[in-house]
Amino acid sequence: MSAGLQWLVAAVVVLLFGTAATVYVQRILRQRDETRAGIAALSGTSWREFIHLVLQALSRRGFERVFDHEIAAGDKDYTLERDGRRWLLSCKHGSAFVLGNATVNELSNEIRLANANGGFLFTQGRISDEARRTAADRNIELLDGATLWPELRDLIRPERLAAIRAGADRRARQRTALAWLLALLAGIAVYFAIADRVSTRGAARTLPAASEAQPSAPAAEPDATPGAGAADADGSRDAAPAAASPQQQRQAVASAVATLPMVDRAFWATRSTLEVHLLDAGADAMPSICPLVERYPDLAASRILLTPPADSGLQVRFRQCRTY
């Protein structure tokens, strides 16, 4: 793979990672930050201001308050009317509330006593799942922090809303910048990973000059004959110099096998297993591989893992040149 293609792959990784992270930050995390800040702002308002916002939101739906009681603080039910039908509104002011079945049952009893058609229960806190199931059977609508904020967001003072959104935008920008930095690091890591793989594969295909010279007869020997050369070709000659380390011997064998015309690549999967990927599964590669392996007595009994081409439909096979 060329360097230009490696950079292209790395650039695609950066773009995909950075874009996905940006979308997540802007659509999920930013909205979550704004909602949390909005709930905190609503919890910091007075009871009178909060109930005024709630009544405004319900007025948009067509509900009008029937009684004009001035309640300075505390939780008090309000009677609302729409299309000649009456509803009760109950608000729990504060983000620390976790409303359960008891609160829903209390409002349900008051709805029955007032002969109303249904009710609303609002809080900046949370409402339990059990309470939600109970309310669904009794025509009571529940709105807690995450669902209450969208109802009241456009009704709070503009300067307060602007400050909340500015804070959410600031955090979103910081997270987006961090996401693109991580995307850049991921792209660089991918580039070097590809480069390292290409380098390793190229090394496996290159036969070192020393390993090429080892099986050949010395040119200065006066008694070198064609018969001796034939013996060298079929692997009957002695191994390479004893000074070669086991690792050097394995490298020489892998490099030599990788140059065979029917072999795609060769490498040592373990210390005793040579993995050979074939280009052509039609011919037996062992007669060509074994002479190269048997040059080294310590490696002559190694297992040869023959891996056929992916589209050949053949199975991977284990073979050995010598069994002792």
Sequence and secondary structure as in RCSB ss.txt:
>XXXX:A:sequence
MSAGLQWLVAAVVVLLFGTAATVYVQRILRQRDETRAGIAALSGTSWREFIHLVLQALSRRGFERVFDHEIAAGD
KDYTLERDGRRWLLSCKHGSAFVLGNATVNELSNEIRLANANGGFLFTQGRISDEARRTAADRNIELLDGATLWP
ELRDLIRPERLAAIRAGADRRARQRTALAWLLALLAGIAVYFAIADRVSTRGAARTLPAASEAQPSAPAAEPDAT
PGAGAADADGSRDAAPAAASPQQQRQAVASAVATLPMVDRAFWATRSTLEVHLLDAGADAMPSICPLVERYPDLA
ASRILLTPPADSGLQVRFRQCRTY
>XXXX:A:secstr
  HHHHHHHHHHHHHHHHHHHHHHIIIIIHHHHHHHHHHHHHHTS HHHHHHHHHHHHHHTT EES      SS 
  EEEEETTEEEEEEEE STT EE HHHHHHHHHHHHHTT SEEEEEESSEE HHHHHHHHTTTEEEE HHHHHH
HHGGGS HHHHHHHHHHHHHHHHHHHHHHHHHHHHHHHHHHHHHHHHHHHHHHHH   HHHHHTTS  TT TT  
HHHHHHHHTT S  S TTS HHHHHHHHHHHHHTSTTEEEEEEEETTEEEEEES SSS  HHHHHHHHTTSGGGT
T EEEEE  TTS    EEEES   
